[in-house]
Amino acid sequence: MKTIIVYGIPNCDTVKRARTWLTEHGQTYEFHDFKKAGVPAEQAQRWLAELGWEAVINRAGTTWRKLDEADKAGVVDAASALALMQAQPSVIKRPIVEWADGRLSLSFKPELFAQYL
């Protein structure tokens, strides 16, 4: 059976809640830290294709707000979103979870996570 993989950054409160929820529900998982391991290009392309680049880029976060207007305006499609994600991993909405069955989820909601188990 494939392992659940949680992608994010360790100090993100939403990632912390997701990881705690998984642990409390007896789920083992791997954690992929964007800060240490970077953004895996192949997986990122899949996220953009399946979840949509508009959903994956966190426009409400601090990282996005700190970008200059030209950088923000340059994110117009999946290719430009991927380039930004690799340059600024904190701009990715978190966590992205790849479930054991291969499905993807974005962000954390307990009711959503319960459906994926």
Number of C-alpha atoms within 10 A of each C-alpha: 5 10 14 20 19 22 22 26 21 16 9 12 12 18 23 16 15 21 21 13 17 19 12 9 11 9 13 12 18 13 16 20 16 19 13 8 8 15 21 13 13 8 11 20 17 12 22 19 11 13 15 15 22 14 14 24 23 17 15 10 13 11 14 19 13 10 13 9 10 8 12 15 9 11 17 11 12 19 13 13 24 23 13 20 22 17 12 17 20 21 22 29 21 23 26 23 26 22 18 15 12 12 11 17 20 18 17 19 13 11 8 12 16 11 7 13 11
